[in-house]
Amino acid sequence: MEFLNYFGPVFSPISLALLGVGTIGGLVLGATPGLSPTMAVALLIPFTFKLEPAHGLILLGATYTSSVAGGAVSAILLRIPGAPANIATTLDGYPMAKKGRAAEALQLSFISSAIGGVIGIMVLIFLTPILARWALKFGPSQLFWIAILGVTIIATLDSKSVVKGLLSGSLGLWIATIGYDSIQGVERFVFTEQLTGGVNIIAALIGLFAIPQIIEMLEPGRNPPKMAVMELDRHSLLDSFREVISKYRALTIGTVTGIIIGLIPGAGGQIAGIVAYDQVRKSSKRRKYFGTGEPEGVIASESANNGMVGPSLVPLLTLSVPGSPTAAVLLGGLLIQGIFPGRDLFENYPDVAWTFINSMLIGQILMLIFGLYIARLASRIMLVPPSILAAAVMVLAVFGSYSVQNSVSDVFVMMVLGLGMYVFARFGFSAAPLVLGIILGPIAENNYVQGSLIAGAGDGVFAYFFTGPLNLTLIGLCLASIAHSIIMEFRTRRADIAEEAGI
């Protein structure tokens, strides 16, 4: 219970001010397409140079947690994920917004994010030593199978056709190979100089989701649906809290999935959100309603991507191993302050470590308060005329794509992918499996190559990848995921045939 001794510094005026600035700034940056949590934290590191170590980490930690939740704003309102971690949120969040339930969807996302985030931070507080040793057991072979588990989800993710889902995912896996091989340095599929550096995931994410949406907004003769803005009164807030609690199964699966994947170095929030969404959908009695505005989909994905925040810091604070890209940036912030994380961090710098962790706990509450207030204002975006909204989204898309690497090539790649996705969407293909393929491709490939090199000095590739309790467990989950998808596909077809026959 040592952390209780360091709650006082969190409530000092300077700490509360930094918490407020970081939370509000993170929500705004997270809601801006292209500005991922990693970039949001990186942008604020220069502002911590003159601050005390604890205060600097408070600012970065608040920005981290709130930017993950803030990405749901653009995901729900514009169908453009603020970050890869919010991809799954678009699947049901945007349909809810189209039905006039934008504020409700935002409320559900912030409430579930806060609950998942608080539980994740509590895991960080109480189970850090145990979980740090467990996280070390994940090597290249385990990370490879985790990526394959994500690939097994592709077939049914936001697609009515398993074949089209697999084709979309396969195209994404191929796009991920464009550029130079990060391990062997071999050039692959570089058809033009704009592709020399490969396809940046943020540029791809913006293009695949934003450009088709912009074109649809500007289509001649398109009658935009009337968006009713739900007032954020006391009654509606209470209803949203009740709904999140009543959907405890989705909340539990999302939070637990986020915690487990957050502990695994290199996995990331995008995998947590998608895996949680898929598991909740597969186990739900309302499976056929997912993708049409099902609240459980929003609750599962947002509780997962914020639930992974705390656990992703476990390997960083105890082993100096970042659990996510954003955690790697936080490591830089620690090193700048002259603090080296590791086993001795809580002995040599307990005031810094515990004040930082406690501030993230309070930051989740502030994120909920500010997020619920923003929900009322942000939901009114749905009332903006489509032509004006399309222009604003286009500006954000170009800005977000360019700002990642200050590269015009990323803007061209974003536009080409977006136009291609618009054409594919006309034939029933979905952007979500394609993006998932782009994300999982490098994870699977790099860990397979690394594992193969390690296996060459041991008992061989088969023994390295197909033996051991963790490997076998993950392989079993992959097989179970595939089998479940096939079974549910047959059941759905049988139900459709029976419905057509009037049985």
PyMOL commands that set and color helices and strands:
alter all, ss='L'
color gray80, all
select helices_A, chain A and resi 2-6+8-11+13-31+37-48+53-78+84-98+102-135+140-154+162-175+193-195+201-218+234-246+248-263+269-283+287-289+295-307+309-312+314-319+325-336+345-348+350-383+386-405+408-425+431-456+461-466+469-501
alter helices_A, ss='H'
color red, helices_A
select strands_A, chain A and resi 179-180+187-188
alter strands_A, ss='S'
color yellow, strands_A
deselect
rebuild
show_as cartoon
